[in-house]
Amino acid sequence: MPARAPGSTLWEGPVPVDPLWNSTAARQMAAQRRPGAPIRLGRQHRTWTLAVLAERIGCSTATIRGWNAARGWST
């Protein structure tokens, strides 16, 4: 048996597939190679506003808005 950190679990069995990320919409967004599309899809799936997501990850709503508009990633 492989070594593992205390408190961690060893994954056994098949990896679960999340239906959202395996959906037609997600596949089409990935094919478009738009960086904001998966973020927007996940945010809308959870019914989070821009403000909620921004607060949860610690950035401004303007940053999230930029990602959703597919302007790319800020550094």
JODA-V963939 format. One record per backbone hydrogen bond with DSSP energy under -0.5 kcal/mol. NH is the residue of the N-H (numbers start at 0). CO is the residue of the C=O. E is the energy in kcal/mol with one decimal. If there is no record, write none. Layout:
[[NH,CO,E] [NH,CO,E]]
//
This chain:
[[7,4,-2.1] [10,8,-0.5] [17,15,-0.5] [18,16,-0.6] [21,17,-1.1] [22,19,-1.3] [26,22,-2.2] [27,23,-2.6] [28,24,-2.2] [29,25,-2.3] [30,26,-2.0] [31,27,-1.4] [32,28,-0.7] [32,29,-0.8] [33,28,-1.0] [34,32,-0.6] [36,33,-0.9] [37,33,-0.6] [38,34,-0.5] [39,35,-2.7] [40,36,-2.7] [41,37,-2.5] [42,38,-2.5] [43,39,-2.8] [44,40,-2.3] [45,41,-1.7] [46,43,-0.9] [47,42,-2.6] [52,48,-2.2] [53,49,-2.7] [54,50,-2.4] [55,51,-2.4] [56,52,-2.1] [57,53,-1.4] [58,53,-2.3] [63,59,-1.6] [64,60,-2.9] [65,61,-2.1] [66,62,-2.0] [67,63,-2.8] [68,64,-1.8] [69,66,-1.6] [70,65,-2.3]]
//
